Amino acid sequence: MSISSDILKAVMRNYPTGVTIVTTVHNNEYYGLTVNSFTSLSLDPPLVLVAIDRRLASHEAIDKSNVYAVNILSDDLKELAVRFATAPREDRFKGLKIRTAKTGSPIIDGSIAYLDCRVTAKYPGGDHTIFIGEVVDTQVMNNKLPLIYYNRGYYTIKQATPLP
């Protein structure tokens, strides 16, 4: 017996995640989307993974270019998270200060950190593809607090109390 996608969504809303914008370049065009399906996979070699919906233009661009960068968003970049989740692809990078990573992927100014990756493996995952990326460059760019996504909303951890 399979569960419905609505039930799975309702359960997953209870799991807070950090927020990233995954970017790539293909045919001299930038692509990017808001992603919370991102995780560290291995330290040796340095690997991360992202899961990208197969129906999206960014999926095709990553699949063909075999590179991507993960931009970890700070809590003052909520508007960018919303823009990269909802705006037309051609409007997502308008007015942004970016620099180019070693792979050619765009790095968004103001992100807490980035991981620049070359795809080493691709696995089907239902309606998504899991892209394993070897980290070829990374940098922490500031010490701001992370943007958090939880229960369909964006949050900061400013009010969080560390547990003893």
N, C-alpha and C positions, 0 to 999 in steps of 0.2 A: 504494500500500500504506500503510495507516494503522498507526501504532504503538498499542500498548495503553495504557490509562490507568495500569496498574501500572508499565510501563516509564518513562513520563513522570514519574510520582511518584518512582521510584527515581533518575532523573537529577536532578530538581529538589531532592531532599534534599541534594544536594551544593552547593547555592547558599544561603549564609547570608543572612538578611534581618533587618531590624528588625521589631519587633512593634508593632502599633497596635490600638487598640480604636476602631472606627468607630461613632458614635452618631448617633441622629436622634430626632425627636419627631413623632408622628403621632396625631391625635385625643387630644391631651393625655396620651399614653403614651410612655414612653421605650423605645427599642429600641437594642440594641448587640450587636456581635460582634467577636471577635478576627480581625484581618485582617493578612496580610503581603503581599497583592497591592495595594500602594500605591506610587505614585511621583509625583515632581514632573514636570509636563508642560511648563510654560511659565512664564517670568518676566514677560513682558509680552504679554498680561495674565497675572496670576498664576493658573495652573491646576494642579490635581493630578488624579489619577485613582485610583479604587478599582475593583476587580472583585469583584462580590458574586454568590454562588450564587443562582440564580433561585428555588430551592425554599425559601429561608429567609424567615421573617417580616420580618426586617430589610430584605430586598430590597424587599418590597412597601411597607414604610414609607418607605424612601428614594424609591422610584419615585413614590409618591403625594405625599409632602411636598416633594420636590425640594430637600431640604437634608440636609447631614450634617456631622459634625465628626470629624476624625481626631485621636485622642489618642495621642501617641507615648510608649510605655511605657519607664520606667526599669527597671534590672535588679532593683530591689526590688519590682516589681509582677508577678512571675511568677504568683502565685496569682490575680491578676485576669485575666491572659491565659488561664489555664486555666478560670476560672469563666465568662468570656464565650465560651469555645469549647465548653463542655460543659454548663453549668447550664441549667435551664429559663429561658426568657426572663423570666418574672416574678420570678425570684430574682437576676438578674444585678446589679441596682442596689441591692439590700438592704444597708443599712448604709454605703453609700458617701457620702462628702462630694463633692457636685457643685455646679457653678454653671451658669448658663444662658448660652449664647453668644448673639450677636446674632440668629442664625437660630432660636433656641429649642432647639437641640441641646444635650444635656448635655456638660459638660466635666468630666473626672474629675480630682479633686484628686490631686496627686502625679505626674501625667504630666510628662514633660520639657517638652513643648510641645503646642500644639494648632493646628489649622487649621480654621477655620469656613467652610463652603462652601455655595454655592448651585449646584445642578445646572444646567449649561448645555447638556449633550448626553448622550445615552444611546446606546450601541451594543451590539448583540448580540455576545456572545463565547462561542459554544458553550453550555455549561450556566451561564454567568455573564452578567451585564450589566456593561459598563464604564460607570461614571458619571464624567463629566468635571465637576469642580467648580471654580467660580471662588472663590478665597479672598477672603472679605469681611472676615475678621479673623484674626489669628494672634498668638501670643505664646510666647516661651520662658519657662517658669515656674521652671526650676531648672537646675543644671548637673550633674545626676546622669549616670551612665553608662547607655547604652541596653541594653534587653533584646534579645537576639539569638535567632533560631530557626534551628536547623541540625540536619539529620539526625535529625528527630523529637524534638529536645530543646531546652531553653532554656539559654542561656549568657550570660555577662557578658564584656566585653572587658577586664576588669581585668588579665588575664595577657597581653594582646596587646602585642607589641613593635612600635613604629613602625619602618618600613623607612627606610633612609637615602635 
